[in-house]
């Protein structure tokens, strides 16, 4: 989902930690693929997952991003960034989608001079 390898690694680490905290063994992609490699081909991901013995794969991707300048906060325009992501869960035995979820995140910051 993230083009920047350091942000992608942070995201993957947090997902892995959350799963491990719930007693789910997880392997992050950068442990299998060099961290500066951006892989989006689902067939390549499936092959790598099978090589590490994964039975399930989570693929998170951006659905859309929207930016709005709204109101003002103490006289300063506020930039709101809305990021929508989609997470698909695949069963590796059947290579079929078994679940999905979407999430919307809003980030507010002072708007740059417009």
C-alpha positions as CSV (number, residue, x, y, z in Angstrom):
1,X,0.0,0.0,0.0
2,X,2.8,2.4,0.8
3,X,5.4,3.4,-1.8
4,X,8.0,4.5,0.8
5,X,9.7,1.3,2.1
6,X,10.2,2.7,5.6
7,X,6.5,3.5,6.0
8,X,5.5,0.2,4.5
9,X,7.8,-1.6,6.9
10,X,6.4,0.3,9.9
11,X,2.8,-0.6,8.8
12,X,3.7,-4.3,8.3
13,X,5.5,-4.4,11.7
14,X,2.4,-3.1,13.4
15,X,0.1,-5.5,11.7
16,X,2.4,-8.4,12.5
17,X,2.6,-7.3,16.2
18,X,-1.2,-7.0,16.4
19,X,-1.6,-10.5,15.0
20,X,1.1,-12.0,17.2
21,X,-0.5,-10.4,20.2
22,X,-3.6,-12.4,19.3
23,X,-1.5,-15.6,19.0
24,X,-1.6,-15.6,15.2
25,X,1.7,-16.4,13.5
26,X,2.5,-13.7,11.0
27,X,5.3,-13.2,8.5
28,X,5.8,-9.7,7.1
29,X,6.5,-9.3,3.4
30,X,9.8,-7.6,3.9
31,X,11.1,-10.8,5.6
32,X,10.6,-12.6,2.3
33,X,11.1,-9.8,-0.3
34,X,13.8,-7.0,-0.1
35,X,12.2,-4.0,1.7
36,X,12.7,-1.7,-1.2
37,X,10.8,-4.0,-3.6
38,X,7.2,-3.0,-4.3
39,X,5.2,-6.1,-5.1
40,X,1.6,-5.8,-6.2
41,X,1.1,-8.9,-8.4
42,X,-1.2,-11.3,-6.5
43,X,0.4,-14.3,-8.2
44,X,3.8,-13.3,-7.0
45,X,2.5,-12.7,-3.5
46,X,0.7,-16.2,-3.5
47,X,4.0,-17.9,-4.6
48,X,5.9,-16.2,-1.8
49,X,3.3,-17.0,0.8
50,X,3.3,-20.7,-0.1
51,X,7.1,-20.7,0.1
52,X,6.9,-19.6,3.7
53,X,4.0,-21.9,4.6
54,X,1.4,-19.3,5.0
55,X,-2.2,-20.5,5.0
56,X,-3.7,-17.0,4.8
57,X,-2.6,-13.8,3.2
58,X,-3.8,-10.2,4.0
59,X,-3.3,-7.7,1.2
60,X,-3.9,-4.1,2.0
61,X,-4.3,-1.5,-0.7
62,X,-5.4,2.0,-1.1
63,X,-9.0,2.4,-2.2
64,X,-8.9,6.2,-2.6
65,X,-7.6,9.4,-1.1
66,X,-9.4,12.7,-0.9
67,X,-8.2,16.1,0.4
68,X,-10.4,19.0,1.6
69,X,-9.6,22.4,3.0
70,X,-12.2,23.1,5.6
71,X,-13.1,25.9,8.0
72,X,-10.5,27.4,10.1
73,X,-8.8,26.6,13.4
74,X,-7.8,29.8,15.2
75,X,-7.8,31.6,11.8
76,X,-5.8,28.9,10.0
77,X,-7.3,26.8,7.2
78,X,-7.4,23.1,8.1
79,X,-6.5,20.5,5.5
80,X,-8.3,17.2,6.0
81,X,-7.0,14.1,4.2
82,X,-9.2,11.1,4.0
83,X,-7.5,7.8,3.2
84,X,-9.6,4.8,2.4
85,X,-8.0,1.3,2.5
86,X,-9.2,-2.1,1.5
87,X,-7.8,-5.3,3.1
88,X,-8.5,-8.6,1.4
89,X,-7.9,-11.9,3.1
90,X,-7.1,-14.9,0.9
91,X,-7.1,-18.6,1.7
92,X,-3.9,-20.1,0.3
93,X,-5.3,-23.6,-0.1
94,X,-8.0,-22.4,-2.5
95,X,-6.4,-19.1,-3.6
96,X,-9.9,-17.5,-3.0
97,X,-10.9,-14.4,-1.2
98,X,-12.5,-15.3,2.1
99,X,-13.0,-12.0,3.8
100,X,-12.4,-8.3,3.3
101,X,-12.7,-5.0,5.2
102,X,-12.3,-1.4,4.5
103,X,-11.3,1.5,6.7
104,X,-11.4,5.3,6.4
105,X,-8.9,7.4,8.2
106,X,-9.1,11.2,8.5
107,X,-5.9,13.3,9.1
108,X,-6.2,17.0,9.9
109,X,-3.4,19.5,9.7
110,X,-2.8,23.1,9.1
111,X,-3.3,23.8,5.5
112,X,-0.4,25.2,3.6
113,X,-0.7,28.7,2.3
114,X,-3.3,28.5,-0.5
